[in-house]
Amino acid sequence: MNPTEVLKLVKERAIGKWGEDYWFPRLVRTYAKIESAAIEREVTPVQRRSQLAKLFDNIYDQERLGWKTVIYLLDSVDADVEIVPRKKMQKQA
C-alpha cells in the first residue's frame, strides 16, 4: 500500500467513525493520544494538527510518510496493522 492509499483509507474510516464534520479533529485528538502513549510523553493535538493537515492536503511529500505515523494513523481508526518483511530481489547479471 502506498502512502496515498494509506491516507485515503484512514480518511474513509475516520469519516465512517466520526462523520464528515468531525473526522479530522477527532482523528488528530486520537492520534495525539496514541503517540503520547507510545513515546511516554504528552503530545497535544495542537502539536500535530498542522502536520496531519498538511499530509491530508498533499502539502507534505507523502512518499516521505514515516512508518510510525502510518501505524499511529491506522491505529487511530481501529485498522489492523500487519508488517510483513520482504527480501529484496537481487539483480541477476
N, CA, C and O atoms as a DFTB+ gen file, in Angstrom:
372 C
 N C O
     1  1       0.856      -1.175       0.000
     2  2       0.000       0.000       0.000
     3  2       0.900       1.237       0.000
     4  3       1.803       1.352       0.829
     5  1       0.658       2.138      -0.909
     6  2       1.471       3.349      -0.952
     7  2       0.892       4.411      -0.013
     8  3      -0.241       4.271       0.447
     9  1       1.658       5.475       0.278
    10  2       1.207       6.485       1.249
    11  2      -0.140       7.125       0.906
    12  3      -0.947       7.379       1.801
    13  1      -0.386       7.383      -0.362
    14  2      -1.657       7.989      -0.756
    15  2      -2.822       7.066      -0.427
    16  3      -3.869       7.524       0.031
    17  1      -2.646       5.760      -0.660
    18  2      -3.692       4.795      -0.351
    19  2      -3.930       4.684       1.150
    20  3      -5.068       4.524       1.592
    21  1      -2.851       4.768       1.938
    22  2      -2.980       4.725       3.402
    23  2      -3.804       5.909       3.881
    24  3      -4.729       5.743       4.675
    25  1      -3.472       7.106       3.401
    26  2      -4.202       8.303       3.831
    27  2      -5.663       8.249       3.392
    28  3      -6.550       8.677       4.131
    29  1      -5.912       7.733       2.210
    30  2      -7.295       7.591       1.729
    31  2      -8.078       6.636       2.627
    32  3      -9.215       6.922       3.002
    33  1      -7.466       5.503       2.970
    34  2      -8.107       4.531       3.862
    35  2      -8.389       5.147       5.226
    36  3      -9.484       4.986       5.765
    37  1      -7.413       5.847       5.784
    38  2      -7.584       6.481       7.098
    39  2      -8.728       7.494       7.043
    40  3      -9.576       7.524       7.935
    41  1      -8.751       8.315       6.009
    42  2      -9.807       9.327       5.901
    43  2     -11.183       8.671       5.781
    44  3     -12.133       9.096       6.438
    45  1     -11.290       7.639       4.945
    46  2     -12.575       6.949       4.779
    47  2     -13.049       6.353       6.102
    48  3     -14.216       6.490       6.470
    49  1     -12.143       5.694       6.807
    50  2     -12.524       5.087       8.093
    51  2     -12.858       6.151       9.136
    52  3     -13.781       5.976       9.932
    53  1     -12.109       7.251       9.132
    54  2     -12.369       8.323      10.093
    55  2     -13.735       8.956       9.846
    56  3     -14.465       9.243      10.795
    57  1     -14.084       9.173       8.584
    58  2     -15.403       9.726       8.257
    59  2     -16.494       8.744       8.673
    60  3     -17.531       9.148       9.199
    61  1     -16.261       7.471       8.440
    62  2     -17.227       6.460       8.864
    63  2     -17.390       6.393      10.368
    64  3     -18.479       6.116      10.871
    65  1     -16.314       6.645      11.079
    66  2     -16.329       6.556      12.548
    67  2     -16.894       7.815      13.202
    68  3     -17.688       7.728      14.139
    69  1     -16.481       8.992      12.706
    70  2     -16.833      10.250      13.380
    71  2     -17.709      11.188      12.557
    72  3     -18.180      12.197      13.083
    73  1     -17.938      10.887      11.293
    74  2     -18.764      11.753      10.451
    75  2     -17.932      12.788       9.703
    76  3     -16.812      13.119      10.090
    77  1     -18.519      13.285       8.624
    78  2     -17.846      14.241       7.739
    79  2     -17.407      15.520       8.455
    80  3     -16.345      16.062       8.150
    81  1     -18.208      16.003       9.399
    82  2     -17.898      17.269      10.065
    83  2     -16.836      17.158      11.157
    84  3     -16.161      18.141      11.463
    85  1     -16.684      15.986      11.738
    86  2     -15.807      15.857      12.907
    87  2     -14.612      14.929      12.718
    88  3     -13.811      14.769      13.639
    89  1     -14.475      14.317      11.548
    90  2     -13.439      13.293      11.378
    91  2     -12.036      13.814      11.653
    92  3     -11.247      13.149      12.323
    93  1     -11.718      15.009      11.137
    94  2     -10.333      15.462      11.280
    95  2      -9.967      15.844      12.718
    96  3      -8.938      15.383      13.212
    97  1     -10.765      16.667      13.412
    98  2     -10.395      16.990      14.793
    99  2     -10.312      15.763      15.699
   100  3      -9.439      15.673      16.562
   101  1     -11.221      14.830      15.492
   102  2     -11.194      13.621      16.332
   103  2     -10.045      12.696      15.956
   104  3      -9.483      12.024      16.821
   105  1      -9.695      12.654      14.692
   106  2      -8.522      11.886      14.271
   107  2      -7.261      12.459      14.908
   108  3      -6.427      11.715      15.422
   109  1      -7.127      13.769      14.873
   110  2      -5.948      14.425      15.457
   111  2      -5.881      14.142      16.961
   112  3      -4.815      13.821      17.487
   113  1      -6.997      14.260      17.637
   114  2      -7.038      14.011      19.084
   115  2      -6.647      12.566      19.402
   116  3      -5.854      12.317      20.309
   117  1      -7.201      11.632      18.659
   118  2      -6.899      10.217      18.882
   119  2      -5.445       9.913      18.543
   120  3      -4.773       9.183      19.272
   121  1      -4.965      10.468      17.446
   122  2      -3.569      10.290      17.038
   123  2      -2.621      10.777      18.141
   124  3      -1.653      10.095      18.480
   125  1      -2.904      11.954      18.695
   126  2      -2.055      12.520      19.757
   127  2      -2.034      11.614      20.992
   128  3      -0.985      11.433      21.610
   129  1      -3.182      11.050      21.349
   130  2      -3.236      10.132      22.494
   131  2      -2.402       8.882      22.240
   132  3      -1.674       8.425      23.121
   133  1      -2.510       8.337      21.039
   134  2      -1.752       7.126      20.692
   135  2      -0.259       7.415      20.687
   136  3       0.529       6.643      21.232
   137  1       0.126       8.517      20.076
   138  2       1.547       8.872      20.054
   139  2       2.065       9.125      21.464
   140  3       3.173       8.702      21.796
   141  1       1.289       9.801      22.293
   142  2       1.691      10.068      23.680
   143  2       1.967       8.773      24.431
   144  3       2.963       8.663      25.146
   145  1       1.088       7.798      24.265
   146  2       1.268       6.511      24.936
   147  2       2.510       5.787      24.416
   148  3       3.232       5.145      25.178
   149  1       2.746       5.900      23.115
   150  2       3.872       5.193      22.505
   151  2       5.221       5.763      22.929
   152  3       6.173       5.015      23.148
   153  1       5.301       7.080      23.044
   154  2       6.594       7.696      23.371
   155  2       6.716       8.076      24.845
   156  3       7.746       8.589      25.283
   157  1       5.651       7.815      25.600
   158  2       5.628       8.065      27.046
   159  2       5.915       9.521      27.426
   160  3       6.605       9.807      28.404
   161  1       5.365      10.419      26.624
   162  2       5.362      11.838      26.968
   163  2       4.189      12.470      26.244
   164  3       3.774      12.007      25.181
   165  1       3.660      13.531      26.830
   166  2       2.433      14.100      26.282
   167  2       2.658      14.818      24.958
   168  3       3.550      15.655      24.816
   169  1       1.823      14.461      24.005
   170  2       1.760      15.145      22.717
   171  2       0.344      15.693      22.619
   172  3      -0.621      14.944      22.771
   173  1       0.211      16.976      22.368
   174  2      -1.123      17.580      22.297
   175  2      -1.618      17.613      20.855
   176  3      -0.821      17.613      19.917
   177  1      -2.941      17.640      20.685
   178  2      -3.482      17.755      19.329
   179  2      -2.963      18.995      18.588
   180  3      -2.755      18.955      17.375
   181  1      -2.760      20.075      19.311
   182  2      -2.245      21.298      18.689
   183  2      -0.876      21.050      18.053
   184  3      -0.563      21.609      17.002
   185  1      -0.063      20.208      18.696
   186  2       1.263      19.915      18.176
   187  2       1.223      19.085      16.890
   188  3       2.194      19.093      16.134
   189  1       0.144      18.380      16.628
   190  2       0.064      17.504      15.458
   191  2      -0.928      17.971      14.392
   192  3      -0.914      17.466      13.270
   193  1      -1.778      18.921      14.733
   194  2      -2.835      19.342      13.807
   195  2      -2.289      19.791      12.450
   196  3      -2.766      19.327      11.414
   197  1      -1.300      20.682      12.441
   198  2      -0.807      21.203      11.160
   199  2      -0.055      20.129      10.377
   200  3      -0.158      20.072       9.152
   201  1       0.697      19.283      11.068
   202  2       1.423      18.202      10.403
   203  2       0.441      17.278       9.674
   204  3       0.641      16.953       8.504
   205  1      -0.618      16.860      10.371
   206  2      -1.580      15.957       9.766
   207  2      -2.407      16.648       8.681
   208  3      -2.749      16.030       7.673
   209  1      -2.726      17.917       8.884
   210  2      -3.469      18.661       7.862
   211  2      -2.659      18.743       6.576
   212  3      -3.204      18.581       5.484
   213  1      -1.370      18.993       6.703
   214  2      -0.514      19.066       5.511
   215  2      -0.430      17.718       4.804
   216  3      -0.368      17.665       3.576
   217  1      -0.428      16.638       5.566
   218  2      -0.416      15.310       4.950
   219  2      -1.679      15.077       4.129
   220  3      -1.617      14.642       2.979
   221  1      -2.827      15.374       4.738
   222  2      -4.093      15.115       4.058
   223  2      -4.383      16.119       2.944
   224  3      -5.177      15.833       2.048
   225  1      -3.752      17.287       2.990
   226  2      -3.944      18.288       1.933
   227  2      -2.871      18.197       0.849
   228  3      -2.787      19.062      -0.023
   229  1      -2.053      17.146       0.907
   230  2      -0.998      16.914      -0.080
   231  2       0.059      18.017      -0.130
   232  3       0.668      18.246      -1.175
   233  1       0.276      18.695       0.985
   234  2       1.316      19.710       1.033
   235  2       2.664      19.045       1.319
   236  3       3.683      19.405       0.730
   237  1       2.654      18.071       2.231
   238  2       3.869      17.300       2.500
   239  2       4.060      16.269       1.407
   240  3       3.092      15.811       0.800
   241  1       5.283      15.912       1.160
   242  2       5.586      14.822       0.246
   243  2       5.158      13.522       0.911
   244  3       5.796      13.067       1.861
   245  1       4.098      12.934       0.421
   246  2       3.548      11.739       1.049
   247  2       4.473      10.537       0.932
   248  3       4.345       9.583       1.699
   249  1       5.386      10.570      -0.001
   250  2       6.345       9.471      -0.130
   251  2       7.287       9.428       1.068
   252  3       7.922       8.403       1.318
   253  1       7.384      10.512       1.801
   254  2       8.248      10.564       2.981
   255  2       7.484      10.280       4.269
   256  3       7.995      10.503       5.367
   257  1       6.271       9.791       4.127
   258  2       5.442       9.460       5.284
   259  2       6.117       8.356       6.092
   260  3       6.366       7.268       5.572
   261  1       6.412       8.629       7.348
   262  2       7.137       7.684       8.186
   263  2       6.275       6.522       8.655
   264  3       5.054       6.642       8.761
   265  1       6.920       5.404       8.933
   266  2       6.173       4.211       9.343
   267  2       5.482       4.407      10.680
   268  3       4.401       3.857      10.892
   269  1       6.075       5.178      11.594
   270  2       5.403       5.414      12.882
   271  2       4.119       6.202      12.674
   272  3       3.094       5.908      13.289
   273  1       4.181       7.199      11.811
   274  2       2.984       7.992      11.516
   275  2       1.897       7.111      10.912
   276  3       0.727       7.224      11.279
   277  1       2.280       6.234       9.988
   278  2       1.315       5.320       9.370
   279  2       0.657       4.446      10.431
   280  3      -0.565       4.292      10.443
   281  1       1.464       3.875      11.320
   282  2       0.924       2.998      12.366
   283  2      -0.009       3.768      13.293
   284  3      -1.090       3.278      13.622
   285  1       0.390       4.966      13.718
   286  2      -0.457       5.766      14.609
   287  2      -1.767       6.151      13.911
   288  3      -2.829       6.113      14.532
   289  1      -1.699       6.522      12.621
   290  2      -2.914       6.881      11.890
   291  2      -3.859       5.690      11.764
   292  3      -5.058       5.814      12.013
   293  1      -3.317       4.541      11.379
   294  2      -4.159       3.355      11.232
   295  2      -4.756       2.929      12.571
   296  3      -5.918       2.528      12.641
   297  1      -3.963       3.017      13.617
   298  2      -4.463       2.681      14.952
   299  2      -5.569       3.649      15.375
   300  3      -6.508       3.257      16.067
   301  1      -5.459       4.895      14.965
   302  2      -6.460       5.912      15.315
   303  2      -7.843       5.566      14.789
   304  3      -8.848       5.947      15.389
   305  1      -7.903       4.853      13.681
   306  2      -9.197       4.495      13.091
   307  2      -9.481       2.999      13.238
   308  3     -10.298       2.436      12.511
   309  1      -8.796       2.371      14.187
   310  2      -9.005       0.956      14.510
   311  2      -8.742       0.010      13.337
   312  3      -9.389      -1.029      13.207
   313  1      -7.794       0.382      12.493
   314  2      -7.408      -0.501      11.386
   315  2      -6.286      -1.416      11.868
   316  3      -5.395      -0.988      12.601
   317  1      -6.339      -2.654      11.456
   318  2      -5.285      -3.594      11.812
   319  2      -4.029      -3.277      11.012
   320  3      -4.089      -2.926       9.834
   321  1      -2.905      -3.410      11.677
   322  2      -1.627      -3.151      11.036
   323  2      -0.854      -4.459      11.003
   324  3      -0.673      -5.118      12.027
   325  1      -0.409      -4.815       9.830
   326  2       0.417      -6.008       9.687
   327  2       1.657      -5.626       8.895
   328  3       1.565      -5.146       7.765
   329  1       2.796      -5.841       9.492
   330  2       4.058      -5.527       8.824
   331  2       4.683      -6.850       8.392
   332  3       4.926      -7.737       9.210
   333  1       4.930      -6.961       7.125
   334  2       5.493      -8.187       6.581
   335  2       6.820      -7.853       5.912
   336  3       6.846      -7.169       4.890
   337  1       7.922      -8.333       6.484
   338  2       9.212      -8.059       5.851
   339  2       9.347      -8.867       4.561
   340  3       8.895     -10.008       4.470
   341  1       9.970      -8.251       3.585
   342  2      10.207      -8.938       2.313
   343  2      11.686      -8.876       1.991
   344  3      12.370      -7.896       2.287
   345  1      12.142      -9.906       1.400
   346  2      13.528      -9.970       0.988
   347  2      13.646      -9.286      -0.373
   348  3      12.859      -9.548      -1.283
   349  1      14.639      -8.408      -0.498
   350  2      14.851      -7.738      -1.772
   351  2      15.363      -8.745      -2.799
   352  3      16.187      -9.609      -2.497
   353  1      14.873      -8.612      -3.965
   354  2      15.339      -9.470      -5.055
   355  2      16.641      -8.871      -5.582
   356  3      16.736      -7.667      -5.817
   357  1      17.617      -9.710      -5.758
   358  2      18.881      -9.250      -6.294
   359  2      18.868      -9.379      -7.809
   360  3      18.338     -10.336      -8.374
   361  1      19.471      -8.382      -8.447
   362  2      19.543      -8.405      -9.906
   363  2      20.506      -9.497     -10.332
   364  3      21.568      -9.697      -9.742
   365  1      20.103     -10.176     -11.352
   366  2      20.983     -11.217     -11.904
   367  2      21.783     -10.631     -13.050
   368  3      21.268      -9.842     -13.842
   369  1      23.041     -11.019     -13.131
   370  2      23.924     -10.499     -14.163
   371  2      23.617     -11.071     -15.517
   372  3      24.278     -10.729     -16.497
